[in-house]
Each structure stands twice: as C-alpha cells, then as structure tokens.
C-alpha cells in the first residue's frame, strides 16, 4: 500500500528529469528510477520515470510517479512533501492524485499532500493492524516525540555546520531494551557534543577505556540510562532545538565528566536496534490495533 502521485504535464525528457536529482542530497539515481533515502531520518521513497503509456491503455500518462509507502511514521510525509514540492516547482508539473482525500488533478499544495498522505497512512495502519495477519508486536512512540526526534535528525547537518568542528552533533535512533522501544544517541569517549535528551546513551570508550597492567587499554562500550548522567549535564542545558539538549564545553569537556566516563562499569543492559520506519505513531496504532 502506498501513496501514488503522478507528475503529468509537461512531458520531460528522461535525461533532463534524472539530471535534476544529481545535485540533490539523499538521492540514488538509476536509468528509470530515483530512490530517496535519508540515513539520518530513515525516510525513503521512490520516484519512477514513466515511458509512454501506449503499451498499457490503463496507465496514467505522466512523466513520473511518486511511491511513498503507507504504514509508516507520520514524518515520512513531512519530509517527502518538501522534496515533492521542489520537484513540482522546478518542472512546473501538473499532478494527478487518485487517493481518497487526494488532490485529484490539482493544483498541488503541501496542505493537500499531507492531508491525503495522512488519510492514506491511517488506512494502511487499519488494514494491517485489523487484518488476519496483524503483527503481534508493534513498536510505538507518541506522535509529538516522534516528530521532535525526526526534526532533530533532519536538521542535524545544519546544526553541525553551525558548530563547525568544535562539537559533534549525533543522530537519535531507536533500540529495543527490555521489551520496550527507547530513544538512543552516542557519546563516544566523553567528547564535546550537543547531546539530545534521550532514554539511553551508547558510550564507546577507546581513549577513556579501562587499562590493565599487561594488556594495556581495552576498548569498551556501555549502554547507560540517560538519567544516570542528567545531573552532570544540567549546567549545559539548552532549549534551542526540537529536543532538550546539552551543549558540552569544547574543545574538551571538564575532567570530572571525563572521569565519570572513565570509571563507568558495565551496566548489564543490552539492546537491539530498531529501524526508524518500524516505530509508529502510538495514537494511530491505539486507534486501530485489535484488543
């Protein structure tokens, strides 16, 4: 199930159409298809270049078509809409949107796109969650939190540029810990970093790894509940971003923090990564999930 949007007129030559994407971030280009994938946010979609519809009398005459999967977190639409709007503006495309609650033959608008996407995405949730093969386990996070995490990841590169090389800006990702989905980020070797407020920190220790008399330094990794360092981070809190965050001093954090990390022991906590597209909107899942 997917949101299918057709870019109808004018008809654009394949080389001109494909060339548009070469200078845009997050696109992989082949002869007849363009694949968008943002590794920071987990958002992806396909755009297919369409040959003449003469071979299929039922095909919709168009230069290309968008395929954006349903049963995804709502922010897939939030990210896709700006990309699709830019594409339409560049080529001055007319559209055909056959979805229920869609824009029909236009005009295109961001509001219309999101209305149709959200309507169809909810249908996707209902079809899967109420179907005969409904999944037993569904990972969910409330919509507001999902969107805040998406915004953090979406703007990560721009924020990193503002810090230049003084501090590191990490992405936020998801893990399953103790049967629950949690938000996680990395903080290697207590480096200068803009640390988002998440549930857990993955702390890789190399420079700050424990040393033994005969084997020297041994690399270590600790999965640590964020709350265990919240007090130490509090002096550096900032509310300038989509997530509460902590701007640790640069070029090096205070020695007391470095010592905390150097002295960290294994917590015994383990987790397994969950892809961004598998963590769904809690409110929509609750609306349609059986039982």
N, C-alpha and C positions, 0 to 999 in steps of 0.2 A: 504494500500500500504506500502510495506516495502522492505528493503534491506535484502535479504536472502543469507546467505553464509554457505556452508556445509563443515564440517570438515570430510574428507573421510577416509584416511588411516594414521596410523594404527587403527584398531578397539580397543578401550579402554573399559575395563570393567566399568560398571556403578559406582561401589563403588570407584574405582580409579579416575574416571573422576570427580565425585562430591566432593571427598576429596580435590581436588586441590583448590576449591573455599573457603573452610572453613577458610583458613588463609589469604584470601584477603579481603581488605576493600570494603564495599558497596554492598556486595552480600548477597542475601537471597536464601537459598538452600532448595529445596524440593526433593522428590524422583526422579523425572524425569525432573526437570526444575530448572534453575538458573536465578534469577532476579537481575540485576544490577540497583541500584538506588543511585545516589549521591545527598543527600539532599542539599548540598552546591551549586551545579551547576544546579540541576534539570534534569540532563541527566539520561536516563534509557534505558535498552534494555533487551531482553530475549535470553537465550540460552537453547534450548531443547535437552535433551538426547534422541537419537533415538533408538528404538528397531529394530529388524531385519525387513528389508523391504519386507520379504516374503509375508506378509499379503496384501501388496499393490504393485502390479507389476510395477506401475509407480513411486513409491517412489525412491528417490535417496539414495543409500546405503552410510551411513555415521555414524560416532559416534554421532555427534551432529550438530545442526544448529543454526546460529545466526538469530535473527529477530530484525531489527532496523528500527523503523517507519520512513516513509518519511513525508514531510510537517512539518519539524522541523527546528529550527535554525541550522545553519551550524555546530556549535560547537558540536553537538551530534556526528558527525563523528570524530571530532578532539579528543574527549575524548575516544570514543569507539576504535579507531584504536590502541592505546597503549595497551588496555586490550586484544584485539583480537590478536595482535602481540605476547604478552607474552604467551597467551594460546597456540598458534601455536608453538612457540619456545619450550615450556615445553614438549609437547607431540610429537613434530616433525610431525605435521599434514600436509598432503596434503589437498588441497582445491578444491571445485567446486563452481565457481561463475557464475551463469547463467544470471546475469544482462546485459543489453546493456551497452557497455563500460566497462564491468567487466573483471575479470582476467581469466575467463574460468577455466581450470584445473591447473592454477598456472604457475609459482610459486607465492606465496603470497608476496606482498610488501606493505608497508604503502602508497606509492605513488599510487599504483594501487587501493588499497582500497578506498582512498579518492577521486580518480578520478571517480570510479564507484558510490560511495555514493553521491557525489555532482551532478553527472549526473542524478541519480535516484531521488534525492531530488528535483531537479528543475522540473523533470517530475511530481512529486507529487504536487508541487506548481501549475503547469499549469493545471493539471487535476482538482484540487479543485477550483482554482480561476476562471477558464474558464468554469466550469461545470454549469449545470442547477440550482444547489442548492448552488451556490457560497455565502460565508458569506458576509453580509453587512458591518461588521466591522472587520478589521484585524489590530492587533497591530504590529507595526514595529519599528525597530531601525536600523540605518546603520550598515553594517557588521563590520567595524573596531571597533565601540563602543561595539557591541555585543561581539566580541572576547576579547576585553580588560576586560570587566566585567566577562566573563567566566574565563579568566586566573586568575583574582583576586580571584574569588571563588574557583577555582581549586587548587590554591597554598595557600589558606588561612591557612590551618592547619600547613603547613611547616613554613609559616611566623610567625604564632602564637608561634610555638616551639622556634623560634629564639628570640622572646621577652620573653619567659617563662611566668611568671605571672605578669610581670611589666606592660604590656599594653594589652588591648583587641583588637583583630582583627576581625571585623564584616564581615558578608557576605553582598553582594549587591543583592537587589531584585527589583521587578517591581511593580508599582501601577498605577492605572488609576486615574488621578487627572484632573478635568476639561475637561474630554473627551480625554485626551492625556496620552500616556504611559510615565512614568518617572522612573528614577533610584532612589533608596532609600536605606539608611542604618540606623542603630540605633545608638544612642549615649545616653545611659541612665545616668542620674544624673551627667553629665559632667565628666565621668570617664576618666582615662588615656587610650587613644585609638589611634590606627592608623586609621585615618578617611579617607576613599576614597572620591575623588571629585565626588559627585553625584548631582542629582537635588534637592532632599529633604532629610531632617533628621527627623526621628521619635525620639523625645526626651521624654523619660519616666522620670518623676520626682517623686521620693519617698523621699530620703534624702533631696533633694532640693525642695520638694513640698511646695506650699504655706501653711501657717499656719493661723488658725483662733483662736480667743481668747477662744472659748468654745469647738470647735471640734478638736483642735489640728491640726496635719498635714493631709492633704488630697491629696492622690495620683493624679497625673495629667499627661496628655500626650499631646504633641504639635507636629503637623506636620508643619515643618518650611522649607521654601525655603533655600537652602544651601547658596545662595548669601548673606543672611542676617548675616551670620557669617564668610564669606570668609575673610574679613579684619582681624578679630580676629585670624584666623587660619594661616594667611600668614607667620608669623615668623617661623612656624614649617613645612614648605612645603618640600616635598621630591619627587624626580622623579625616585626613585629606583624600582618602581613597575609598573604593567601594567596600572594602573590608577594613575593620580596625587594624592598624598596623603599628610596627615599632621600628623606628629609624635608628639602627645601632650605629655608634660612632665609627667614623672612618679616619684614617686607613686601617685602624685596628681597634677592636673592642677592648673595654677595660680588662685588666688582668684578673679581676675577681670572676668575671664571666668565663674567661678562658679557663680558669682553674676549675670552675663548676663543670665544664665540659670535659676537661682532662680527667677529672675524678669520677665521671659518670660510670656506673656499673650497668651491666646488662639488666634489663627490666623483665625479661622473660616474655614480653609481649611480642607477638608476631602478627603479621597481616598479609593480605594478598591484594594486589592491585585490581581495581575495577575501572574499565574504560568509561570515559565521560558520557558516552551515548547510552550507557546502561543505567545511569542514575536518573530516575524520572521524577516528574513533579508529584509530590506527595498528595496534593489536593485532588489532582485528576485521578490518580490511582485509587484513592479512597472513594471517589465518586463511582467508579466502575468495577472495582475488584469484588469478586464473589465472596460472600461470607463476611 
